[in-house]
Amino acid sequence: MSRLRSIFFTDPLIIVSTIVFASVSLLASLTDPEKKRQAALAAAWARFLLRVSGVKVKVEGLERIAKDGSYVFVSNHLSYMDTPVALANIPVQFRFLAKRGLFQIPFLGWHLGRAGHIQVPRGDARAGVKTLNLAAEVVRTCGISLLIFPEGGRSQDGALGSFKEGAAFIAIRAGVPLVPICLQGTREVLPFGSGTVRSGMVSMRIGDPIPTHQATDRDRARLTEELRHRIVALLDQQPMHV
């Protein structure tokens, strides 16, 4: 529990609820080969976390997402609250790439592994390419979506960093659209380095999907640049009223 507290939250209710939901998810995984119940439990956990923390979310662009569609969602990354916001509001089943250290946290890491989320190796280029190919295969064969934070980590100062090309690589290999997402306000409700969630307002904007069915590996840099450009444009829009 101390590891969970140090990495994520200090609120005992959030910590206990994370353990409870993760435990139920582990039990569900025994009879849930398609991982649908685990995805539903993760979304329920995220909604509970937001509700008890007093975090309200305004979402724009849901009409751009088909509920039976498969996508690679690409978002800026400001806070550990980004993932709960996405889990609670993206209306399709998705996996995400996560640092290996998260898989070592009791309960949370066990859920991540059983629910099919994918570990990201550090400092091993060959293993990194293997992971990207695995992610593309999961998206293609399972008909699900993937969430990626292409900056490679949370922004320490709130500025949008450079993007890695992994999201474009996966989308091209899987033959699914890339979807830009802009998150705002998560840094304020859970600042970098803090474990205490503050009440507040958060927004999530979903941009137009970018098709990749005619793209090749040579288009990775172009698509990555276009993704970043679109997220910058979403960030520059007027704040939403929550």
N, C-alpha and C positions, 0 to 999 in steps of 0.2 A: 504493500500500500504506500510506503514512503516513496518508492520509485514513481508510482503513478502521481503522487502529490507533487513531487519535485518537477515533473515534466509537464503536467497539465494543470490541475486545479487544486485549490486548497479548501474549497467548500466541502464539508463532510457529506452533505446530501448528494452532491454531484459525484463524489468518489464512491459512495455506497451504491448509488443508482447505476454507475458504470459497472461495478462488480456484479450487481444483480442482472442487468441486461446482458452482460457478457456471458454470465453463467447460463442463463436461459438460452442464449444463442448457441452455446456449446452443446447443450442438450438437444436443441432443435436440429443441429447439424447431423446428428446420428440418423435422422430419417428425412433429411432434406437435401437430396443430391443436387437439385437445381439451385439451392441456396436462396430460394425465394423468401422463406420465413426468416432466415437470417438477415436478409436485406430489409424486410419489414421491421424487424426488431431494431436494427441499426437506425432506421428512420424514426422509430418511436422513441428511442433513446435520445436522439438529437432534438426532437421536438420537446421532450421533457426537460432536457438540459436548458434549452432556450427559454422555456416557460418559467422554470424556477429561478433562472438568472435575471428575468425581467428584460430579456432581449427580444425586441420586435423586429420582424423582417418584412421588407417590402420587395416584391419580386416583379420584374418586368420582362416580357419576352417569352413567357411559357408557351404562347401559341406557336412559337417557332420549333417546338420540340414535339415530335410524334411519339405517343406513349408506347408504340410498338417499334420505335426506331432504335438504331444503334449508332453511337457517336463516340468521338473522343472530345470530352469537354476540357477546355484549357482556361485556367483562371490565374489572375494575379494572386499573390500569397502574402497576407499581412499579419496573420495571427493563427494560433491554434484553434480559434473559433471558426475559421474558414470551413473546415471539414464538417462540423455539425450543421452549419448553415446550408451547405450543399446537400448533405444527407437529408435534411428536413424538407428541402424545397425542389430538388431536381426530380421530376416525376417519372424517371425510368430507373431500372435496376442498374447500378454501376459498381465497378471496383475502382480502387485507386492504388497508385504506386506509393509506398511508404518506406521510410528509412528502416534499416534492419533493426536498429535499437528499439523501435516501437514494438516489434514482434517479441522482444525479450521481456516486456512488462507483463507481470501476472494478470490474468483475466483479459485485459485489453489485447495483448499480443496473441493470446490463445484464440480469441475471437477473430482477429485479423487473419490468422493462418487458416482457420477452419472455414471462414467466409469467402476465401478465395482471393483476398487482396495480395498484392505482389510486392515482394521485398526488392528494394533497390540496393545493389552492392555499391560500396564506396571504394574508389581507387583501383578498380580493376576494369580496364576498358573492354576486355574480352567478355567478362561476365556481364558487363553492362549491355553489350550488344545482344547477348543471349537473353537477357531479361526483356529487352524491347521486343525481340522476336516472340518470346513467350506471351507477352502482353497482347501483341497483335493476333496471335493464334487464339487466345482466350476470347477476344472481342469477336473475331470472325466465326469461330466454331460454336460459341455459346450464344451469340446474338445479343450480347449485353453491351454496355457502354463502359467507358473508362474516364476517370478524372485525373488530370495531371496539372501540377503547378510547375511550369517550365522554367521558373527562375532558380529552381534547385533548392529552395529554402525560403523561409520568411524574410521579408524586407525589414531590416533593422531600423531604417529611417522613414519608412512609408513610401519611398520612391520606387517606381517600377524598374526592375533590373533587366539585364539582358536575358534572352530566352535561349534555352537549349533546344536542339532539333528533335528530341525524342518523340514529342507528341506528333509531329508531322510524319516521322518515320513509321510510327505505329498506325496512324490513320491511313497512310498510303498502303502499307502491307495488309491491313485489314479491309481496305476498300470502303471506309466509312467517312462521313463528313467530320470536319473539325468545327467545334462550336466555341467561339470566344465568350468568356464570362468575366464580368467586372464585379468585384466585391468592394464595398465601401462601408466603413464604420466598424469593422471587426477589430481593427487595431485599437480603437477607442474603448471597446467593451472588454478586450483582453490584450493589454499592451505587451510588447515584446519583453520577455524576461519576467513577466508577472504570472502568478497562479490564481489571482483573484478576478473573477468575472464581475464586471460592472453592468448595471442595467443601461439600456440605451437602444438606439435605432440603427439598424443595419440595412443596406440595400444590396440586391443582387440583380444585375442586368444581364440578360442572355441575348447575344447578338445573332445575326443571321449565320446559319451553317455554311461552311466553306466546303464544296464538294472536292473529293480527291480521286474519284473513280477513273479519271484519265491521267492522273499524276504518276510520276515515276520517282525513284529515289533522288534523281537530279533536281527535283522540285522542292526538296526539303527546306533549303535555305529561303527560297521565295515564299513558301507557305508559312514558315516561321516568322518571317518579316511581316507578312500580311496579318497574321494573328496578333502580333504585338501592336501593329498599327491600329487594328480594330479595337483592341482592349484600351489603348490610349484614347481613342475616340469615345468609347463608352465612359471612360473616367472623366472626360472633359464635358460630358453632358451635365445639365443642371441637376442638382440633387433632387432625389425623389422625396415627396412628402409621405411620411409613414403614418 
